[in-house]
Amino acid sequence: MIFFLSLLLAATGKRVLAIDGDPQANLTFYLNHEVAANQPSLLEVLTGVVDTEDGIYPTNYDNLLLIPADRGLFKVSDYLSSSGAGAFILKLRLQAVQKLFDYVLIDVQPSRSQICLGAVGAADFILIPVEASTKGVNSLIDTLDFLQEQAKVMAFTGSLLGVIPFRDRWIGRTQTLESKESIEAIKEFAGEIPVLPSIRESEQFKRAIRNGQLLSEIGQQDLQYPFEKIIQALTHEQ
């Protein structure tokens, strides 16, 4: 999701910093960046081994830069948990470069990991992706509880931009019953939180990633629509 949102924002002329906070480093891979053995990544930025700007790299796209991840990012959990300020370290690290960018997008696993805590602490806005399934609905409930807990201790001082269902399954022009019922449940549990247009399940996403292109560039404007709505929501909030 962050891959397409980053590309779309950069294509509109906004200067974007994408941060890969997932030890699996999918975003880093999608942006065609490989972390060399002697190059700093998010791990070194978080632990203060290098200044934040030294962990930022150009990508193949105009206006889009990256703080990459690699498998070593798993090691940062101990550092963050023992620091006494794990929820605020990423926010502090980004202060040095925040004026250089219009948007900073942070990609993290949906978990209660130390990295996720840091992303929540740094965020002005949070977008919650929720799979259109029973499992996804349960995950949403847990995520909302988690964010409420963080807000109570002032570790989350931002706002919820919205909830976005994904893997919305359709057969031809007909939405599957599971997806339909799950999205209805997502809207019920989201309450006053906006539920944005869903991201449909499609092999075209993989095709666009392989080609390094926007969905609209491969003739899939309808699949790009949810990302355009995210940008509209961001613009409205600013």
C-alpha positions in Angstrom: 0.0 0.0 0.0 2.8 2.4 0.9 4.5 1.7 -2.4 1.6 2.9 -4.5 0.8 5.8 -2.1 4.5 7.0 -2.2 4.6 6.8 -6.0 1.4 8.6 -6.4 2.3 11.5 -4.0 5.7 11.8 -5.7 4.1 11.9 -9.1 2.0 14.9 -8.0 5.3 16.8 -7.3 5.3 16.3 -3.5 8.7 15.5 -1.9 8.2 12.2 -0.1 10.3 10.1 2.3 9.2 6.5 2.6 10.4 4.6 5.7 10.5 0.8 5.6 9.8 -0.2 9.2 9.2 -3.9 8.4 12.1 -6.3 8.9 10.9 -8.3 5.9 11.9 -5.2 3.9 9.2 -5.5 1.2 9.0 -1.8 0.6 12.8 -1.6 0.2 12.6 -4.5 -2.3 9.7 -2.9 -4.3 11.6 0.3 -4.6 14.5 -1.6 -6.1 17.0 -0.8 -3.3 19.5 -3.2 -1.9 21.2 -2.4 1.4 24.9 -3.0 1.1 26.8 -4.5 4.0 28.5 -1.2 4.8 25.5 1.0 4.3 23.3 2.3 7.1 19.6 1.5 7.2 16.7 2.2 9.5 18.4 0.2 12.2 21.4 2.5 12.3 19.1 5.6 12.2 17.0 4.4 15.1 20.0 3.4 17.3 21.8 6.7 16.5 24.8 5.1 14.9 24.4 7.6 12.0 22.6 10.9 11.5 19.2 10.5 10.0 20.2 12.1 6.7 22.9 9.5 6.3 20.3 6.8 6.2 18.3 8.3 3.4 18.7 7.1 -0.2 17.4 8.2 -3.6 15.1 5.9 -5.5 14.4 5.6 -9.2 11.5 8.0 -8.9 11.7 11.8 -8.8 10.8 13.3 -5.5 10.8 10.0 -3.6 13.5 9.0 -1.1 13.8 6.0 1.1 15.1 5.0 4.5 15.5 1.2 3.9 15.2 -1.8 6.1 17.0 -5.1 6.1 16.7 -8.3 8.2 18.9 -6.7 10.8 16.0 -4.5 11.8 14.9 -7.3 14.1 17.7 -6.3 16.4 16.3 -2.9 17.2 13.6 -4.1 19.5 15.9 -4.7 22.4 17.4 -1.2 21.9 14.0 0.5 21.8 12.5 -1.4 24.8 15.6 -0.7 27.0 15.9 3.0 26.0 13.0 4.1 28.2 11.7 6.3 25.3 11.1 3.7 22.5 7.8 5.3 21.5 9.5 8.6 20.8 12.8 7.7 19.2 11.7 7.7 15.6 9.9 11.0 16.1 13.1 12.5 17.5 15.3 11.1 14.7 12.9 12.5 12.0 13.0 16.1 13.5 16.3 16.7 11.8 14.9 16.1 8.3 11.1 16.7 8.5 11.3 20.2 6.9 12.9 18.6 3.8 9.7 16.6 2.9 6.1 17.3 2.3 5.2 13.8 3.4 6.9 11.1 5.5 5.3 7.7 5.1 6.1 4.9 7.5 5.4 1.3 6.6 5.2 -1.1 9.6 3.8 -4.6 10.4 0.4 -4.6 12.1 1.7 -5.7 15.5 2.5 -4.4 18.9 6.2 -4.5 18.2 8.6 -1.8 19.4 9.0 -0.6 15.8 5.2 -0.2 15.5 5.2 1.7 18.8 7.8 4.1 17.4 5.8 4.6 14.2 2.7 5.4 16.2 4.6 7.8 18.4 6.0 9.6 15.3 2.7 9.8 13.3 0.5 12.8 12.8 -2.0 10.6 11.0 -2.5 6.8 11.0 -4.2 4.8 8.2 -5.3 1.4 9.3 -5.4 -1.2 6.5 -7.9 -4.0 7.3 -8.4 -7.2 5.4 -11.9 -7.7 4.2 -12.4 -10.9 6.3 -13.4 -12.0 9.7 -9.8 -12.1 10.7 -9.4 -8.5 9.5 -12.4 -7.3 11.6 -10.8 -8.9 14.7 -7.5 -7.2 13.9 -9.2 -3.8 13.6 -10.7 -4.2 17.0 -7.3 -5.0 18.5 -5.7 -2.1 16.6 -8.2 0.4 17.9 -7.8 -0.8 21.4 -4.0 -0.5 21.0 -4.2 3.0 19.7 -6.5 4.0 22.5 -4.1 2.6 25.1 -1.2 4.6 23.5 -3.3 7.8 23.4 -4.0 7.5 27.1 -0.3 7.6 27.9 0.4 10.3 25.3 2.4 7.9 23.2 0.0 8.6 20.3 -0.9 12.2 19.8 -1.9 12.1 16.2 -5.2 11.4 14.5 -6.8 8.5 12.6 -6.9 9.3 9.0 -9.2 6.4 8.3 -9.6 2.7 7.8 -9.1 1.1 4.4 -10.3 -2.4 3.6 -8.1 -4.4 1.4 -8.3 -7.8 -0.4 -11.9 -7.0 -1.2 -12.8 -10.0 -3.3 -15.1 -9.8 -6.4 -16.1 -12.4 -8.9 -16.7 -10.5 -12.1 -18.9 -7.6 -11.1 -20.2 -9.2 -7.9 -18.6 -8.7 -4.5 -18.3 -11.9 -2.5 -20.6 -12.3 0.5 -17.6 -12.6 2.9 -16.1 -9.3 1.7 -19.5 -7.5 1.7 -20.3 -8.6 5.3 -16.7 -7.9 6.5 -16.7 -4.4 5.2 -20.1 -3.8 6.8 -18.7 -5.0 10.1 -15.6 -2.8 9.6 -17.8 0.2 9.2 -19.7 -0.7 12.3 -16.6 -1.1 14.5 -14.9 2.0 13.0 -17.7 4.1 14.2 -16.9 7.8 13.4 -13.6 6.9 11.8 -13.8 7.3 8.0 -13.8 4.0 6.1 -12.2 4.7 2.7 -12.9 3.0 -0.6 -11.7 -0.6 -0.5 -8.7 -2.0 -2.3 -9.9 -4.9 -4.5 -7.9 -8.1 -4.7 -6.2 -8.2 -8.1 -3.1 -9.6 -9.7 -2.6 -6.2 -11.3 -1.0 -4.9 -8.2 1.8 -7.4 -8.6 2.1 -6.5 -12.2 2.5 -2.8 -11.4 5.1 -3.5 -8.7 7.1 -5.7 -11.0 7.0 -2.9 -13.6 7.7 -0.2 -11.0 4.7 1.8 -12.3 1.6 3.4 -11.0 -1.6 1.5 -11.5 -2.9 4.1 -13.8 0.2 3.6 -16.0 -0.8 0.0 -16.7 -4.4 1.0 -17.4 -5.8 0.2 -14.0 -7.2 3.6 -13.0 -10.1 2.0 -11.1 -7.6 0.2 -8.8 -5.7 3.4 -8.2 -8.9 5.2 -7.0 -8.6 4.2 -3.3 -5.0 5.7 -3.1 -6.3 8.9 -4.7 -8.9 9.1 -2.0 -6.2 8.7 0.7 -4.4 11.7 -0.7 -7.6 13.7 -0.7 -8.1 12.8 2.9 -4.6 13.9 3.7 -5.0 17.1 1.9 -8.3 17.8 3.7 -6.6 17.3 7.1 -3.7 19.6 6.5 
